[in-house]
Amino acid sequence: MNDNIANRIQCPFYVAHNSGTGNNITITCERIKTNMGFNVKNKLFFANQKQRLDFMELFCMDAKTCQNCPYYEVIYNNKYREC
């Protein structure tokens, strides 16, 4: 993982990203729902590294806009919604 990118992450639900090739250009976020009895991951796939970096700059690296990410909203609501 590129340390420069990792140091800029602001989203609390970010887990990792992969700078691979082909279908392996990804961002992994926390699970949307936990304790389902399955090892399900919340992984976003991108067509290329530029798309992934653009998404990360918009949602993962900016504390002001990360809350606009659709994955952030769902994970946040699942973890912190009032019962």
C-alpha positions in Angstrom: 0.0 0.0 0.0 1.3 3.5 -0.8 2.1 5.1 2.5 1.4 8.6 1.1 -2.2 7.5 0.4 -2.6 5.6 3.7 -1.5 8.7 5.6 -4.2 10.8 3.9 -7.1 8.5 4.8 -9.8 10.3 6.9 -12.7 7.9 6.7 -13.1 5.8 9.9 -14.6 2.9 8.0 -11.7 2.5 5.5 -9.8 -0.8 5.9 -7.4 -1.1 2.9 -6.9 -0.7 -0.8 -5.2 -2.7 -3.5 -3.2 -1.2 -6.3 -3.3 -4.4 -8.4 -4.3 -4.7 -12.1 -7.4 -5.8 -13.9 -10.2 -6.8 -11.5 -7.9 -6.3 -8.5 -8.1 -2.5 -8.1 -10.1 -2.2 -5.0 -11.0 -0.4 -1.8 -12.1 -2.4 1.3 -14.4 -0.8 3.9 -15.7 -2.1 7.1 -18.6 -4.6 6.8 -22.0 -3.1 6.3 -23.5 -5.6 8.7 -21.5 -7.8 11.1 -22.2 -11.1 12.9 -24.0 -12.6 10.0 -22.2 -15.9 10.3 -20.4 -15.3 7.0 -17.0 -13.8 6.2 -18.4 -11.1 3.9 -16.3 -8.1 3.0 -17.4 -4.7 1.7 -15.1 -4.4 -1.3 -15.4 -1.8 -4.1 -13.9 -2.6 -7.5 -12.6 -0.1 -10.0 -11.9 -0.2 -13.7 -8.5 1.5 -13.2 -6.3 3.1 -10.6 -7.3 6.6 -11.6 -10.9 5.9 -10.8 -10.0 4.4 -7.5 -7.8 7.3 -6.6 -10.5 9.8 -7.7 -13.0 8.0 -5.4 -10.5 7.9 -2.5 -9.7 11.6 -2.9 -13.4 12.4 -2.9 -14.7 10.2 -0.1 -11.8 8.5 1.8 -9.3 11.4 2.1 -11.5 14.3 2.9 -13.0 14.4 6.3 -15.7 16.9 5.1 -16.9 14.8 2.2 -16.4 11.2 3.5 -19.9 11.4 5.1 -21.3 11.8 1.6 -20.0 8.4 0.6 -22.9 6.0 0.2 -21.0 3.2 2.0 -20.1 5.5 4.9 -23.7 6.4 5.4 -24.9 2.8 5.5 -22.1 1.6 7.7 -22.5 4.6 10.1 -26.3 4.0 10.3 -25.8 0.3 11.0 -23.2 0.9 13.7 -24.6 4.0 15.5 -28.3 4.2 14.8 -30.5 4.5 17.9 -32.4 1.4 18.8 
